[in-house]
Structures are given as structure tokens and as C-alpha cells.
Amino acid sequence: MVARRRRADRDDEAQAQADRREVRVRYRRAVRVSRTALVTGAAGGLGRAIVARLTEDGHRVVTLDLAGDCDIVADLRDEVPDLDGIDVDICISNAAVVDTIAPAHAMSGEQWSRDIDVNLTGAFRAVQACLPGMLDRGWGRIVVVASAAAQLGLAGQVAYSASKAGLLGMVKTLAVEGVGRGITANAVLPGLIATPKVLGMPDAVLERVIDELPMRRAAEPAEVASLVGYLATEQAAYITGQDVRIDGGLGLQHATLGSTR
């Protein structure tokens, strides 16, 4: 009786190991599924990192920006991009302006509209261009690059913060509409990223900002791109409607009243 039980236990364990191997095999195969991705804001520091990550993952990447040697040159403030028959499976909305600086009481209507038009309306137009094909094919990944400012606010950048917060509501609605249709929608909320524009800030300003971060450094563009890339995979099928912060602990209370030893 004991011997039979031991054999049964060994058989069960062998089957469990075989099942785990099969899961790993399916996972590796799924990782390499090649899709077509659209990346907006592709000429910027983060955009280039996202393009590199998706290309490394085996996807065909269509780039879009206002200028540069991108596949599509378009101003998303004014037009829905013409995809010209391209079947986009993965839509990465990354185009944004970040340099509108003014306190709320002094911000002009033009400054407000610029941030909203580029960061929010432009993102919607990019997604809207991709949705019909995703719905027809029953598969899609939408990843919108928002900002930690959407949840924390940012002094002097009320329009930027509002535009990024609007993206979170848009993503939630896209996620609800995509459930059961093979389409997920998520937002990535970076903190400070070490892009050329950020690294070009005056040293004193950059040092002051970094001193406020628990990790005492900015994120590398590749780190943010890695998260974006994962949310575009088959394995991320159960993640939708989420606001995922990648900010080095920004906003955490890291003061202490005693020793940390």
C-alpha cells in the first residue's frame, strides 16, 4: 500500500513537472509572437527606447512623430494619423509636450490648449486610428505613457498634470470597452526619466529634483521601455485598466524617526 502511494506521488510529481515545462514552453513561444506596433513620439528619448525594446522583442515597429526620419510624420493635434492600411496590433501613445511652465494663475489659454491638445487629444487620435483593426482581429494592446504628475500634481505645470490625468480616465474607458474583445489598455506613469531633455537641465535644478527621489536617480529610458514592452505582450493579457507607476518610489515618505539599522 505504501509502495503504491509512493509510486502515485512520484507519478503526480512527474506530471506536475511536465505541466510546468509545457507552461514554460508556451510562455517562450508566446513571448516571440511578432506583431505590428505604432509608437508615437518616437523621435524623443523615451520614444527611441520604446522602439528599440519592441524591435528587440521581434515586433515590426511603425514610428510617428512631428519630424525626423519617422515612418509617419503627423501633428496629432490636428489630425487622426493615416495608417495607410497598416494593421496595428500594439498602440503605444507616447507623444507629449512637457515644457509648458507657468503657475495656474498666470497660465494663458494658449499654453493650456497646447498641453491638452498634444498630450490628451493627440493620444486619443492615435488610439482611435488603431481601434477598428484591433476590434476586427480580436486582439490589441494599448499602452499610454502618462506621468506620475497625473496622480501627484506638479507645481507650475497644471496643464501638463491635467492632460496626463485625463489619460487615466481615457485608459479606464478603453479597458472597459476592450474586455471580452482581446484588447487591453493600460497607462504607464513614469517619474523623472534620464532623457536628453532632462539631462540638459541646469545641474543645480537636476540635483535638487533627484535629491527628492528615494532612489536618488532618474529612471533610464530603457527601464520604462521594458515595462511598456511587457504590457504589449501576450503574457499581459490579464492586466487592463491599470495605472502603473514607475518612479523610483516618488511620493513615498522616506524620512525616519530612528535608525534604519
Secondary structure, DSSP 8 states (H G I E B T S, - for coil): -HHHHHHHHHHHHHHHHHHHHHHHHHHHHHHT---EEEEESTTSHHHHHHHHHHHHTT-EEEEEESSSS-SEE--TTT-----TT---SEEEE--------B-GGG--HHHHHHHIIIIIIHHHHHHHHHHHHHHHHT-EEEEEE--THHHH--TTBHHHHHHHHHHHHHHHHHHHHHTTTTEEEEEEEE--B--HHHHTS-HHHHHHHHHTSTTSS-B-HHHHHHHHHHHTSGGGTT--S-EEEESTTTT-----SS---
